[in-house]
Amino acid sequence: MSNTPSIHLVIPYLRSPLALWEHDFGFKPQSQYLLPFINTSVAQAVPVQGLEKTLLYISGYPDHDNLPWAAIRYAFDTGIRPESVTEALLCADPVYLESHLEGVNLKQVLKATPEEANALLNTLNTHLAQDNLQLITTRPEHWYLKALSETIDFPKTSPASQALGQNIRDYLPQSTNLYWRRLINELQMLLYTHPINQQRERLKQVPINSVWLWGEGSVQVSPPSLRLVQSGGILGQIMAFYNGCARQPELGPSDALNQLLLVQQLTEFALKDDLESWQQSLNQLEQQLAWLWEKTQNSAYQITLYDTLGTCWISPPKQAERSFRQKLASFWAHKH
């Protein structure tokens, strides 16, 4: 990462749905700042894809191949340092899967009540005990699968944020051991008939019909790079904790030297193909970020916008631009 004062702006689903929407609906987005910023900035490949991997990359995390999010999130939940987590853990997020003619889509990551979480985990743990596995929870929406034996090797997984809205076929745990996919099917069967889900359906609530396993591995120690995290909900809180830095719950002006602005307002509407709400949310977001464009017109900050799909767009610091232009003008004056 550069030593230049930086503002890292992460906005999933800013560009990704636009080509499809233009093709299918003739949709042309209106944007005062963000899309013009992309068009006038330098595109650069990022060595990671996915929301959580992008956030760790911005934080200077050295291992681009792995995503030990279970240890990081568990450390946040319990108040210990991520590198001190000794348990072998996977995130086991409660989710709703929707079947269709072409397969099964991950539709929603859910929040259970404490009572629901306790009842569901009690049932599932009775089944898991025979395999030296246990589901634990630190908060109703944060479930973890814990290995009770050192001989258990967790599979390679994909985060729920990448699979959201997609056919899960390409995002299921990758392992030569068929046990893991069989286990997921067994847990789904237990959840399907559980009284908690029957109750949720009576209340017109989406059932918790599966768990999403992801985030394996232990955390490597790396020096934190961020000074401030803005917005982002629980993810913003986790990133501020991981970097040991300040957090600002809402987007707003700040003079911090290295900031992360995490924006997820567009995600829900993009996944629903709700073009009108997506555009309204983008309009509101650009109003919230107006200070950013004003601030950086005459500052030394470098702005980098990430789409979490392996590309970022970089606008060099204005002072650097002016210095370059001044040197170039001086060079040509001296030559002539």
Contacts in CASP RR format, 6 or more apart in sequence:
PFRMAT RR
TARGET T0000
AUTHOR 0000-0000-0000
METHOD contacts of the structure
MODEL  1
MSNTPSIHLVIPYLRSPLALWEHDFGFKPQSQYLLPFINTSVAQAVPVQG
LEKTLLYISGYPDHDNLPWAAIRYAFDTGIRPESVTEALLCADPVYLESH
LEGVNLKQVLKATPEEANALLNTLNTHLAQDNLQLITTRPEHWYLKALSE
TIDFPKTSPASQALGQNIRDYLPQSTNLYWRRLINELQMLLYTHPINQQR
ERLKQVPINSVWLWGEGSVQVSPPSLRLVQSGGILGQIMAFYNGCARQPE
LGPSDALNQLLLVQQLTEFALKDDLESWQQSLNQLEQQLAWLWEKTQNSA
YQITLYDTLGTCWISPPKQAERSFRQKLASFWAHKH
1 58 0 8 1.000
1 60 0 8 1.000
1 225 0 8 1.000
2 302 0 8 1.000
4 300 0 8 1.000
4 301 0 8 1.000
4 302 0 8 1.000
4 317 0 8 1.000
4 320 0 8 1.000
5 257 0 8 1.000
5 258 0 8 1.000
5 299 0 8 1.000
5 300 0 8 1.000
5 301 0 8 1.000
5 302 0 8 1.000
5 317 0 8 1.000
6 257 0 8 1.000
6 258 0 8 1.000
6 259 0 8 1.000
6 301 0 8 1.000
6 302 0 8 1.000
6 303 0 8 1.000
6 304 0 8 1.000
7 259 0 8 1.000
7 261 0 8 1.000
7 292 0 8 1.000
7 296 0 8 1.000
7 301 0 8 1.000
7 302 0 8 1.000
7 303 0 8 1.000
7 304 0 8 1.000
8 58 0 8 1.000
8 226 0 8 1.000
8 258 0 8 1.000
8 259 0 8 1.000
8 260 0 8 1.000
8 261 0 8 1.000
8 304 0 8 1.000
8 306 0 8 1.000
9 261 0 8 1.000
9 263 0 8 1.000
9 289 0 8 1.000
9 292 0 8 1.000
9 303 0 8 1.000
9 304 0 8 1.000
9 305 0 8 1.000
9 306 0 8 1.000
10 51 0 8 1.000
10 54 0 8 1.000
10 55 0 8 1.000
10 58 0 8 1.000
10 260 0 8 1.000
10 261 0 8 1.000
10 262 0 8 1.000
10 263 0 8 1.000
10 305 0 8 1.000
10 306 0 8 1.000
10 308 0 8 1.000
11 34 0 8 1.000
11 263 0 8 1.000
11 266 0 8 1.000
11 285 0 8 1.000
11 305 0 8 1.000
11 306 0 8 1.000
11 307 0 8 1.000
12 51 0 8 1.000
12 161 0 8 1.000
12 264 0 8 1.000
12 266 0 8 1.000
12 267 0 8 1.000
12 307 0 8 1.000
12 308 0 8 1.000
13 266 0 8 1.000
13 267 0 8 1.000
13 270 0 8 1.000
13 271 0 8 1.000
13 278 0 8 1.000
14 34 0 8 1.000
14 35 0 8 1.000
14 266 0 8 1.000
14 282 0 8 1.000
14 305 0 8 1.000
14 307 0 8 1.000
15 35 0 8 1.000
15 38 0 8 1.000
15 307 0 8 1.000
16 270 0 8 1.000
16 307 0 8 1.000
16 309 0 8 1.000
17 270 0 8 1.000
17 273 0 8 1.000
17 278 0 8 1.000
18 27 0 8 1.000
18 29 0 8 1.000
21 27 0 8 1.000
21 273 0 8 1.000
21 275 0 8 1.000
22 28 0 8 1.000
25 275 0 8 1.000
27 275 0 8 1.000
29 35 0 8 1.000
29 279 0 8 1.000
29 282 0 8 1.000
30 279 0 8 1.000
30 282 0 8 1.000
30 283 0 8 1.000
31 282 0 8 1.000
31 286 0 8 1.000
32 286 0 8 1.000
33 286 0 8 1.000
33 289 0 8 1.000
33 290 0 8 1.000
33 292 0 8 1.000
33 293 0 8 1.000
34 282 0 8 1.000
34 285 0 8 1.000
34 286 0 8 1.000
34 289 0 8 1.000
34 305 0 8 1.000
37 303 0 8 1.000
37 305 0 8 1.000
37 313 0 8 1.000
37 315 0 8 1.000
38 305 0 8 1.000
38 313 0 8 1.000
40 315 0 8 1.000
41 303 0 8 1.000
41 305 0 8 1.000
41 313 0 8 1.000
41 314 0 8 1.000
41 315 0 8 1.000
42 313 0 8 1.000
42 314 0 8 1.000
42 315 0 8 1.000
42 316 0 8 1.000
43 311 0 8 1.000
43 312 0 8 1.000
43 313 0 8 1.000
44 311 0 8 1.000
44 312 0 8 1.000
44 313 0 8 1.000
44 314 0 8 1.000
45 310 0 8 1.000
45 311 0 8 1.000
46 54 0 8 1.000
46 57 0 8 1.000
46 306 0 8 1.000
46 310 0 8 1.000
46 311 0 8 1.000
46 312 0 8 1.000
47 57 0 8 1.000
47 64 0 8 1.000
47 310 0 8 1.000
48 54 0 8 1.000
48 56 0 8 1.000
48 57 0 8 1.000
48 64 0 8 1.000
48 310 0 8 1.000
49 162 0 8 1.000
49 308 0 8 1.000
49 309 0 8 1.000
49 310 0 8 1.000
50 159 0 8 1.000
50 161 0 8 1.000
50 162 0 8 1.000
50 308 0 8 1.000
50 309 0 8 1.000
50 310 0 8 1.000
51 159 0 8 1.000
51 161 0 8 1.000
51 162 0 8 1.000
51 235 0 8 1.000
51 308 0 8 1.000
52 67 0 8 1.000
52 69 0 8 1.000
52 159 0 8 1.000
52 161 0 8 1.000
52 235 0 8 1.000
53 64 0 8 1.000
53 67 0 8 1.000
53 159 0 8 1.000
54 306 0 8 1.000
54 308 0 8 1.000
54 310 0 8 1.000
55 235 0 8 1.000
55 239 0 8 1.000
55 260 0 8 1.000
55 262 0 8 1.000
56 67 0 8 1.000
57 64 0 8 1.000
58 225 0 8 1.000
58 226 0 8 1.000
58 260 0 8 1.000
58 306 0 8 1.000
59 222 0 8 1.000
59 224 0 8 1.000
59 225 0 8 1.000
59 226 0 8 1.000
59 239 0 8 1.000
59 242 0 8 1.000
59 243 0 8 1.000
59 260 0 8 1.000
60 222 0 8 1.000
60 223 0 8 1.000
60 225 0 8 1.000
61 220 0 8 1.000
61 222 0 8 1.000
62 220 0 8 1.000
62 222 0 8 1.000
63 220 0 8 1.000
66 216 0 8 1.000
66 217 0 8 1.000
67 159 0 8 1.000
67 214 0 8 1.000
67 215 0 8 1.000
67 216 0 8 1.000
68 82 0 8 1.000
68 215 0 8 1.000
68 216 0 8 1.000
68 217 0 8 1.000
68 218 0 8 1.000
68 219 0 8 1.000
68 220 0 8 1.000
69 91 0 8 1.000
69 159 0 8 1.000
69 214 0 8 1.000
69 215 0 8 1.000
70 89 0 8 1.000
70 90 0 8 1.000
70 91 0 8 1.000
70 144 0 8 1.000
70 214 0 8 1.000
70 215 0 8 1.000
70 216 0 8 1.000
70 217 0 8 1.000
71 82 0 8 1.000
71 85 0 8 1.000
71 87 0 8 1.000
71 89 0 8 1.000
71 217 0 8 1.000
71 218 0 8 1.000
71 219 0 8 1.000
72 82 0 8 1.000
72 219 0 8 1.000
72 238 0 8 1.000
72 242 0 8 1.000
73 91 0 8 1.000
73 142 0 8 1.000
73 238 0 8 1.000
74 85 0 8 1.000
74 87 0 8 1.000
74 89 0 8 1.000
74 138 0 8 1.000
74 142 0 8 1.000
74 144 0 8 1.000
75 81 0 8 1.000
75 82 0 8 1.000
75 84 0 8 1.000
75 85 0 8 1.000
75 219 0 8 1.000
75 241 0 8 1.000
75 242 0 8 1.000
76 82 0 8 1.000
76 237 0 8 1.000
76 238 0 8 1.000
76 241 0 8 1.000
76 242 0 8 1.000
77 138 0 8 1.000
77 139 0 8 1.000
77 142 0 8 1.000
78 138 0 8 1.000
79 241 0 8 1.000
82 219 0 8 1.000
82 242 0 8 1.000
83 218 0 8 1.000
83 219 0 8 1.000
83 220 0 8 1.000
83 221 0 8 1.000
85 218 0 8 1.000
85 219 0 8 1.000
87 146 0 8 1.000
87 147 0 8 1.000
88 146 0 8 1.000
88 147 0 8 1.000
88 150 0 8 1.000
88 152 0 8 1.000
88 154 0 8 1.000
88 217 0 8 1.000
89 144 0 8 1.000
89 145 0 8 1.000
89 146 0 8 1.000
89 147 0 8 1.000
89 216 0 8 1.000
90 144 0 8 1.000
90 145 0 8 1.000
90 154 0 8 1.000
90 157 0 8 1.000
90 213 0 8 1.000
90 214 0 8 1.000
90 215 0 8 1.000
90 216 0 8 1.000
91 142 0 8 1.000
91 143 0 8 1.000
91 144 0 8 1.000
91 145 0 8 1.000
91 160 0 8 1.000
91 212 0 8 1.000
91 213 0 8 1.000
91 214 0 8 1.000
91 215 0 8 1.000
92 135 0 8 1.000
92 143 0 8 1.000
92 144 0 8 1.000
92 145 0 8 1.000
92 211 0 8 1.000
92 212 0 8 1.000
92 213 0 8 1.000
93 109 0 8 1.000
93 110 0 8 1.000
93 141 0 8 1.000
93 142 0 8 1.000
93 143 0 8 1.000
93 160 0 8 1.000
93 211 0 8 1.000
93 212 0 8 1.000
93 214 0 8 1.000
94 109 0 8 1.000
94 110 0 8 1.000
94 111 0 8 1.000
94 112 0 8 1.000
94 117 0 8 1.000
94 120 0 8 1.000
94 141 0 8 1.000
94 143 0 8 1.000
94 208 0 8 1.000
94 210 0 8 1.000
94 211 0 8 1.000
95 106 0 8 1.000
95 107 0 8 1.000
95 108 0 8 1.000
95 109 0 8 1.000
95 110 0 8 1.000
95 160 0 8 1.000
95 208 0 8 1.000
95 209 0 8 1.000
95 210 0 8 1.000
95 211 0 8 1.000
95 212 0 8 1.000
96 107 0 8 1.000
96 108 0 8 1.000
96 110 0 8 1.000
96 206 0 8 1.000
96 207 0 8 1.000
96 208 0 8 1.000
96 209 0 8 1.000
96 210 0 8 1.000
97 104 0 8 1.000
97 105 0 8 1.000
97 106 0 8 1.000
97 107 0 8 1.000
97 168 0 8 1.000
97 188 0 8 1.000
97 209 0 8 1.000
97 210 0 8 1.000
98 104 0 8 1.000
98 105 0 8 1.000
98 107 0 8 1.000
102 167 0 8 1.000
103 167 0 8 1.000
103 169 0 8 1.000
104 167 0 8 1.000
104 168 0 8 1.000
104 169 0 8 1.000
105 165 0 8 1.000
105 166 0 8 1.000
105 167 0 8 1.000
105 168 0 8 1.000
106 160 0 8 1.000
106 163 0 8 1.000
106 164 0 8 1.000
106 165 0 8 1.000
106 166 0 8 1.000
106 168 0 8 1.000
106 171 0 8 1.000
106 212 0 8 1.000
107 164 0 8 1.000
107 165 0 8 1.000
107 206 0 8 1.000
108 164 0 8 1.000
108 206 0 8 1.000
109 141 0 8 1.000
109 160 0 8 1.000
109 164 0 8 1.000
109 212 0 8 1.000
110 141 0 8 1.000
110 206 0 8 1.000
110 208 0 8 1.000
111 140 0 8 1.000
111 141 0 8 1.000
112 120 0 8 1.000
112 140 0 8 1.000
112 141 0 8 1.000
112 208 0 8 1.000
113 140 0 8 1.000
114 140 0 8 1.000
116 140 0 8 1.000
116 196 0 8 1.000
116 200 0 8 1.000
116 208 0 8 1.000
117 137 0 8 1.000
117 140 0 8 1.000
117 143 0 8 1.000
119 194 0 8 1.000
119 195 0 8 1.000
119 196 0 8 1.000
120 191 0 8 1.000
120 194 0 8 1.000
120 196 0 8 1.000
120 208 0 8 1.000
121 135 0 8 1.000
121 136 0 8 1.000
121 137 0 8 1.000
121 143 0 8 1.000
123 190 0 8 1.000
123 194 0 8 1.000
124 135 0 8 1.000
124 187 0 8 1.000
124 190 0 8 1.000
124 191 0 8 1.000
124 211 0 8 1.000
125 134 0 8 1.000
125 135 0 8 1.000
127 186 0 8 1.000
127 187 0 8 1.000
127 190 0 8 1.000
128 134 0 8 1.000
128 135 0 8 1.000
128 145 0 8 1.000
131 179 0 8 1.000
131 183 0 8 1.000
132 147 0 8 1.000
132 148 0 8 1.000
132 149 0 8 1.000
132 152 0 8 1.000
133 145 0 8 1.000
133 146 0 8 1.000
133 147 0 8 1.000
133 148 0 8 1.000
133 152 0 8 1.000
134 145 0 8 1.000
134 146 0 8 1.000
134 148 0 8 1.000
135 143 0 8 1.000
135 144 0 8 1.000
135 145 0 8 1.000
135 146 0 8 1.000
135 211 0 8 1.000
136 143 0 8 1.000
136 144 0 8 1.000
136 146 0 8 1.000
137 143 0 8 1.000
137 144 0 8 1.000
138 144 0 8 1.000
143 211 0 8 1.000
145 211 0 8 1.000
145 213 0 8 1.000
147 154 0 8 1.000
153 175 0 8 1.000
153 177 0 8 1.000
154 216 0 8 1.000
154 217 0 8 1.000
155 173 0 8 1.000
155 174 0 8 1.000
155 175 0 8 1.000
155 177 0 8 1.000
155 180 0 8 1.000
155 213 0 8 1.000
155 216 0 8 1.000
156 173 0 8 1.000
156 174 0 8 1.000
156 175 0 8 1.000
156 216 0 8 1.000
157 173 0 8 1.000
157 174 0 8 1.000
157 213 0 8 1.000
157 214 0 8 1.000
157 215 0 8 1.000
157 216 0 8 1.000
158 171 0 8 1.000
158 172 0 8 1.000
158 214 0 8 1.000
159 214 0 8 1.000
159 215 0 8 1.000
160 212 0 8 1.000
160 214 0 8 1.000
162 171 0 8 1.000
163 171 0 8 1.000
163 212 0 8 1.000
164 267 0 8 1.000
164 271 0 8 1.000
165 271 0 8 1.000
172 181 0 8 1.000
172 184 0 8 1.000
173 180 0 8 1.000
173 181 0 8 1.000
173 184 0 8 1.000
173 213 0 8 1.000
180 213 0 8 1.000
184 210 0 8 1.000
184 211 0 8 1.000
184 213 0 8 1.000
187 210 0 8 1.000
187 211 0 8 1.000
188 209 0 8 1.000
188 210 0 8 1.000
191 197 0 8 1.000
191 207 0 8 1.000
191 208 0 8 1.000
191 209 0 8 1.000
191 210 0 8 1.000
191 211 0 8 1.000
192 207 0 8 1.000
192 209 0 8 1.000
196 208 0 8 1.000
197 207 0 8 1.000
197 208 0 8 1.000
197 209 0 8 1.000
200 206 0 8 1.000
200 207 0 8 1.000
200 208 0 8 1.000
201 207 0 8 1.000
224 242 0 8 1.000
224 243 0 8 1.000
224 244 0 8 1.000
224 245 0 8 1.000
225 243 0 8 1.000
225 258 0 8 1.000
226 239 0 8 1.000
226 240 0 8 1.000
226 243 0 8 1.000
226 245 0 8 1.000
226 258 0 8 1.000
226 259 0 8 1.000
226 260 0 8 1.000
227 245 0 8 1.000
227 246 0 8 1.000
227 256 0 8 1.000
227 257 0 8 1.000
227 258 0 8 1.000
227 259 0 8 1.000
228 240 0 8 1.000
228 245 0 8 1.000
228 246 0 8 1.000
228 247 0 8 1.000
228 248 0 8 1.000
228 254 0 8 1.000
228 256 0 8 1.000
228 258 0 8 1.000
228 259 0 8 1.000
228 260 0 8 1.000
229 236 0 8 1.000
229 239 0 8 1.000
229 240 0 8 1.000
229 243 0 8 1.000
229 245 0 8 1.000
229 246 0 8 1.000
229 247 0 8 1.000
229 248 0 8 1.000
229 259 0 8 1.000
229 260 0 8 1.000
229 262 0 8 1.000
230 247 0 8 1.000
230 248 0 8 1.000
230 250 0 8 1.000
230 251 0 8 1.000
230 252 0 8 1.000
230 254 0 8 1.000
230 259 0 8 1.000
230 260 0 8 1.000
230 261 0 8 1.000
230 262 0 8 1.000
231 248 0 8 1.000
231 249 0 8 1.000
231 250 0 8 1.000
231 251 0 8 1.000
231 261 0 8 1.000
231 262 0 8 1.000
231 263 0 8 1.000
232 262 0 8 1.000
232 263 0 8 1.000
232 264 0 8 1.000
233 249 0 8 1.000
233 262 0 8 1.000
233 264 0 8 1.000
235 262 0 8 1.000
235 264 0 8 1.000
236 247 0 8 1.000
236 260 0 8 1.000
236 262 0 8 1.000
237 247 0 8 1.000
239 260 0 8 1.000
239 262 0 8 1.000
240 246 0 8 1.000
240 247 0 8 1.000
246 256 0 8 1.000
248 254 0 8 1.000
250 288 0 8 1.000
251 261 0 8 1.000
251 263 0 8 1.000
251 288 0 8 1.000
251 289 0 8 1.000
252 288 0 8 1.000
252 291 0 8 1.000
253 291 0 8 1.000
253 295 0 8 1.000
261 289 0 8 1.000
261 292 0 8 1.000
263 285 0 8 1.000
265 281 0 8 1.000
265 284 0 8 1.000
265 285 0 8 1.000
266 278 0 8 1.000
266 281 0 8 1.000
266 282 0 8 1.000
266 285 0 8 1.000
268 274 0 8 1.000
269 275 0 8 1.000
269 277 0 8 1.000
269 278 0 8 1.000
269 281 0 8 1.000
270 278 0 8 1.000
292 303 0 8 1.000
295 301 0 8 1.000
296 303 0 8 1.000
296 315 0 8 1.000
296 318 0 8 1.000
297 318 0 8 1.000
298 318 0 8 1.000
299 317 0 8 1.000
299 318 0 8 1.000
299 319 0 8 1.000
300 317 0 8 1.000
300 318 0 8 1.000
300 319 0 8 1.000
300 320 0 8 1.000
301 317 0 8 1.000
302 314 0 8 1.000
302 315 0 8 1.000
302 316 0 8 1.000
302 317 0 8 1.000
303 314 0 8 1.000
303 315 0 8 1.000
304 312 0 8 1.000
304 313 0 8 1.000
304 314 0 8 1.000
304 315 0 8 1.000
305 312 0 8 1.000
305 313 0 8 1.000
306 312 0 8 1.000
END
